[in-house]
Each structure stands twice: as C-alpha cells, then as structure tokens.
Amino acid sequence: MKEKKEIKRDLLDKFRAIGAEAGDTLPGKWLEAVYLPRLSSEEKKLFKKAVQELVAIGILEPVEGADLNLRLTGKGEHLLYGSESARSLREAETSREWFEFSGNET
C-alpha cells in the first residue's frame, strides 16, 4: 500500500518527468485514467489528503473544470528544479581542473 508521502512523490515526479514549469498542468486525464485507477480505496483517501497538503503549502493548485487536474506553482517549480540547478552549478565549478593556464606560461 502506498503511503501519503509516496503519493506526493508520484505527483511531483510526474511533473518533473514532463519538464513542467510554473503554470503547467498534468497531461489531460492522466490522474483519472492512469493514476487513480491503480490506487486502492484507502490509497485514494490518502491521495485526497496528499493533494490537499500540496495545495495548502502552495506547491500545486487545483484546476477548475470538469476533469480532475493539478497545476504546478512557482514554488512547486522551485522545489522540483531549484536544488538541481544549484547542484549542477556546484558540480560544474568543482569539475574544473584545479590548474588553469593563464597564457603567460613559458
């Protein structure tokens, strides 16, 4: 059985997998046709709580309409990619050779 934390991770991983940015939504009907049918009735209750928590802390927003969907916020985008950007910059800096030629060597 999935825990609430796993459900949150599944949702955020899906946004990451599609390269979502702030304002982007999940692929049409993905929640209803693909994700939710795989969950048990207990997991569906946890899904609702997980979504409520992600919305309450400003990571996701519900999308108005007939279909169930979610939108990534700016805060959510930063959560998904902010640390990755910092990490890749840090890796680029540390991967530079410790000795650099200045052009004045003879």
C-alpha positions as CSV (number, residue, x, y, z in Angstrom):
1,M,0.0,0.0,0.0
2,K,1.2,3.5,-0.9
3,E,1.7,6.0,1.8
4,K,0.7,9.6,1.5
5,K,4.4,10.6,1.1
6,E,4.7,8.2,-1.9
7,I,1.6,9.7,-3.5
8,K,3.1,13.2,-3.2
9,R,6.3,12.0,-4.7
10,D,4.4,10.3,-7.5
11,L,2.7,13.5,-8.4
12,L,5.8,15.7,-8.2
13,D,7.8,13.1,-10.2
14,K,5.2,13.2,-12.9
15,F,5.6,17.0,-13.2
16,R,9.4,16.6,-13.2
17,A,9.1,13.8,-15.9
18,I,7.2,16.1,-18.3
19,G,9.5,19.0,-17.6
20,A,6.7,21.1,-16.2
21,E,7.2,24.7,-15.3
22,A,5.1,27.0,-13.1
23,G,1.6,27.2,-14.6
24,D,1.7,23.8,-16.3
25,T,-0.8,21.1,-15.6
26,L,-0.6,17.3,-15.7
27,P,-1.3,15.6,-19.0
28,G,-5.1,15.6,-19.7
29,K,-7.0,12.9,-17.8
30,W,-3.7,11.3,-16.5
31,L,-5.0,11.4,-12.9
32,E,-8.4,10.0,-13.7
33,A,-7.4,7.5,-16.4
34,V,-4.0,6.3,-15.4
35,Y,-3.0,7.2,-11.8
36,L,-6.2,6.9,-9.7
37,P,-7.4,3.5,-11.1
38,R,-4.2,2.0,-9.8
39,L,-4.9,3.0,-6.2
40,S,-6.9,1.1,-3.6
41,S,-9.8,2.8,-1.9
42,E,-7.6,3.6,1.1
43,E,-4.9,5.0,-1.1
44,K,-7.5,7.2,-2.8
45,K,-8.3,8.7,0.6
46,L,-4.6,9.3,1.1
47,F,-4.4,10.8,-2.4
48,K,-7.0,13.4,-1.4
49,K,-5.1,14.3,1.7
50,A,-1.8,14.4,-0.2
51,V,-3.3,16.8,-2.7
52,Q,-4.8,19.0,0.0
53,E,-1.5,19.3,1.7
54,L,0.4,20.1,-1.5
55,V,-2.2,22.8,-2.3
56,A,-2.1,24.2,1.3
57,I,1.6,24.7,1.2
58,G,1.5,26.3,-2.3
59,I,3.2,23.6,-4.4
60,L,0.2,22.7,-6.5
61,E,-3.1,24.4,-7.4
62,P,-6.4,22.7,-8.3
63,V,-7.5,23.3,-11.9
64,E,-11.2,24.4,-12.3
65,G,-13.1,22.3,-14.7
66,A,-14.9,19.0,-15.2
67,D,-11.8,16.9,-15.1
68,L,-9.6,16.4,-12.1
69,N,-6.3,18.1,-12.7
70,L,-3.5,20.0,-10.9
71,R,-1.3,23.0,-11.8
72,L,2.3,23.4,-10.7
73,T,3.0,26.7,-8.9
74,G,6.2,28.8,-9.0
75,K,7.0,27.4,-5.5
76,G,6.5,23.9,-6.9
77,E,8.8,24.6,-9.8
78,H,11.5,25.8,-7.4
79,L,11.0,22.7,-5.3
80,L,11.4,20.4,-8.4
81,Y,14.3,22.1,-10.1
82,G,15.8,24.7,-7.7
83,S,18.1,22.4,-5.9
84,E,19.0,20.6,-9.2
85,S,20.1,23.9,-10.7
86,A,22.2,24.7,-7.7
87,R,23.7,21.2,-7.6
88,S,24.6,21.2,-11.4
89,L,26.3,24.6,-11.0
90,R,28.2,23.4,-8.0
91,E,29.3,20.2,-9.9
92,A,30.4,22.4,-12.8
93,E,32.5,24.5,-10.5
94,T,34.1,21.5,-8.8
95,S,34.8,19.7,-12.0
96,R,37.0,22.4,-13.3
97,E,40.6,21.5,-13.3
98,W,42.4,22.9,-10.3
99,F,45.2,24.2,-12.5
100,E,44.2,26.6,-15.3
101,F,46.6,28.0,-17.9
102,S,46.8,31.8,-17.9
103,G,48.5,32.1,-21.3
104,N,51.7,33.6,-19.8
105,E,53.4,30.2,-19.2
106,T,56.8,29.8,-21.0
